[in-house]
Amino acid sequence: MVDPLLAPADVFCRSTLNFASRSGEFVAEPTEVEILDGRTADLPGWQECGFELVVHNSAAASWGDDDELIAVHHREMEDLAREMTGCDVALVSNHIKRGPEHAKLHEDLAPIAFVHSDVAAGYDDLVRQSYVQTDREGSLRALERNGITGADVVDASRLVILQFWRNIGEPKMDFPLAFCDARTVSPADGRPIPVTDYAGSGVDFEALAVLAPTDAVPYRWYAFPELGHGEVVAFRTYDTDRVERGETWFTPHSAFRDPEVEVGRPARSSIELRAICLYR
């Protein structure tokens, strides 16, 4: 296997990312890093490095119509998740859009400008419980659409979370998303942090903050310049098998400032979906 720290790639830019300090106190440690151009890199795909750029054209006529996204795009992303993972069932229960208008509704919907992964070890228990004891329309729709019950989620032998991030605004934006090569990260580089009532949803869970790089822990960062609407970045945020084996199950990511773009001109506009991939 090619050493990910030696694999050639063009440089996208240098930018400052906000990591968690290794000092023991939970404080931010801004660090300037080199962000590489993922389009020019020889990356092995999401199962090895944690993320992958995929060509995918949606049949949804409008990114602004949430009802159509539920009716069309959720199923599309379930199909893509099954194709990419080989799982038996994939469940997409909701979506999140980020941009200035959404940030006005809740600050959690602004681009997240600190290095994190979405969930900590043990999140699968919360997922299984949520699909059994749920009155949430999105979860019920996903179960019905796939012809399964909450008991099937509980009984799954393996659970993988594959997330999808798509630019739905201008190709060049102020705060694009960067992804860290999971091969350059260990579970010890993540630190659980509590999240309460995320975006007003009433959901509490633990996310992962990612500790600052060191000479001994030199992360490798990538972004994909000028993403079109017909492209999506898939990235792994959970895998029960990897957690059990003590391997890195998460993919650190963060919004970062593109130094060539003035803030808000244009502002980032994006959509995210999370597929719960179940193996019988």
N, C-alpha and C positions, 0 to 999 in steps of 0.2 A: 504494500500500500504506500502511496506517495505521502511523505510527511506533509501534513497540512500547513505547517509553518514554512515550508520550502516551495510549495506549489506556486508557480508564477501566476500573476494577475495584474491588470492595470489598476492604478489608484483612482478611485472615485473622488475622494477629497480627504482632508484632515478635518476632524470636528471633535468637539468636547462631548463626552458621554458622562453621565452621572452614575457612578457606582456607589455601593455601600462600602464604608470604610472597614478595613481589616483591624482597626484599633480595638474593637470590642464594643464601642459605642455605635448606636445606630444613627450615623450622620452620613451625609452625602460626601463623596470624594470625586469632584470633577476631574476628569483625566482626558487629555487630548490623545486621540487614537487615529490610526490610519484606517480608512474604510476603503476596501477594495471593490472593484467593479465585478459583480457576480456574473455579468454577461461574458466576460473574457476569461473567467476562471474555469479550470477543469474540476468541477465539483461532482461528487459521486451520487448525489441524490439524498432525499430526506432521511432514509433509513440509516445512513452513515453520518452525514454532517448535520442532520436535523432539519434542513429546509431545502426547498426545490422550487424553481420557477417553472410554471406550467402554462401552456397555451390553453385557454378555455374561453370560448365565446358564449355568453349567456343569451338565452332566449327571452329574458326579461326586457320589456320595452322601455322601462324607465327605472332608474335607480332611486328616484324620489317616491315611487309608489310602494309603500310598505306592504300593502295587501297583495300586490302582484309578486313582490319578492318572496313573501310567504308561500304563495301558491305555486311559483315557478322555480325560484332560485334555491330554496331550501332543498327541494328534491334534486336539483342539479348537483348541488354540493354533496349530498348523500351519495349520489351515483359516482361522482369523482372520488370521494373518499373510499368507497368500496373498490374501485378500480385501482387506486394507488396502494391500498393496504392489503387487499385480499381478505378483508374481514367478511363476516357473514351478514352483518347488519350495521348501517351507519345512521345515526340519529342527529338531525340538526333541528334544534328547537327554537332558535332565535337568531337575530343578527344585531350588530352594533354598527352605527355609522359615526364617523368622527369628522368634525369640521367646525368652523366658527359658530354656525347656527346651532349645532348640537351641543357645543360647549356652553352655550348660553342656557341650555336646559339643565345641564349638570356638569360640574367641573371634571368629573370622571370621564367625560366623553371628549375631552381635548386630547390631542396627541400626548402619549405618555413618555415624557422625556427623562426617564431613568431606566437603568438597565435592570431587567426583570425577566422572569418567566411567570406564566399566569397562575400556576398551581403548585403547591408543595406535595411531598409524599403523603399518602393517605387520602388524597382527593377522591380516589375511586370509591371509597366508602360513602362519601357525600353524594356522588353521582348515583350510586345504586339506590341509596335511600331516597333521593329526590324523585326518582322515577317510580317508586312504589307509593310514596306518600305525597302525591302531587295533585294539585288542582290548577296548575298552570296550563293555560291553553296551548302554549307552544310545545310543551312536553307531551301533552295528550295527543296533539296533532301528529307529532313525530312517531309516537307509538302506533297510532291508528294507521298512518300512512305506510308503515312498514309491517303491519300485521303481527305485532308482538305485544307483550304486556310488560309491566314493571318487573314481574317475576323473572322474565327472560333476561332483563338487564342484571338483576341480582345473580342469576345463575351463570352468567358469562364467565368463561375460563380466563379470558384476557380482555383487557380494556385499553385501548389506545385513543388518545385525543389528538386529532389532526386538525389544525386551524388553518383558515384561509384568509389571506389579506389581499385586498384588491384596491387599486387606485381608481376612483370614479370621478376624479377632477382633471386638472391640467396635467400633462405628462411631467412637467418640471414644477416642483412644489417646494414650499419652505421647510417642512418637517417630514421628509420621507422616513422610511423604516429601515433600520439596519439589523442584520442577523449575525449571530456569532456561531462559528463552526463548532458544533457540539463535540467534535473530536479534541478540541483544545480546552475543554471544560471538564471538571470533575464534580461529583455531587457535593464535595466539600466546599466548592466555590459558591454554593447557594445558601441563602439564609432565610428561613421562613419569616414572613411578616403578616400580621393580621389585616384582613380587609373586611370592613363592616359596611353593610347596606350598599353594596356596589351599585353606583349610578342610580340609587333610589329603588333598587330591585327588591330589597329586603333580604338579599342573600349575603351570608357571612362565610368567609373561607380564608385559607392561608395561601398567599402567593409567595414567590421567591424573589428576594433581592439578590443581586449578584455582586460578589465582593470585588474590589478593585484589582486590576492586574498587577503583577510583579514581574521581575526579571525571570523568576522561576515559573510564573503562570502567565505567559504572553498569549492572550486571546487573539483570535483571528476574525476580523469583522468584514462583512460584505453587504452591499446594497445593489439594487438593480436600477440603473438610470432610466428615467423617462418611461415608466411603466404605462402601457396602454390598457384600455378597458378590457381587451381580450386576453389579458394575462393575469395570473394569480400566483401568489407565493404561498405554498403549502409548508407548514412547519409543525413539528411535533412538540407538544407540551406535556404529554404524559404517556407512559407505557408501563403497565403493571409488571410485565416480565422484566423490564430493565430495572425497575425499582427493586424487585425481588433479588436480582443478581447484583445489586449495588452499582449499577452502571448509570451513566448520565441519561436521564429520561427527558430532560428539558432542553429547550433551545433559547438561550438568552437573546433578547431583542430590545430595541429602544428606538424611539423617534430621535432624530438628530437634525441639527440645523445645516441645511445646504448653504455654504457660504456664498454661492452665486445668486441666491434668491433672497430678496427683501422679504421680511416677515409679512405674510398676508398677501403677497403679490407674485404668484397666487398662493393662497392658503391651501393646505392639504385638505382633500376630501376623500374619504376612504370608507370601505365596508369590510367588516370582519364576521366570519361565521366559524363556529366550533362544531366539529363532527365527533360524536362519541362512537367509536368504532368497536364493535362487539364481536368476539370470537366464541363460538359454542364449545 
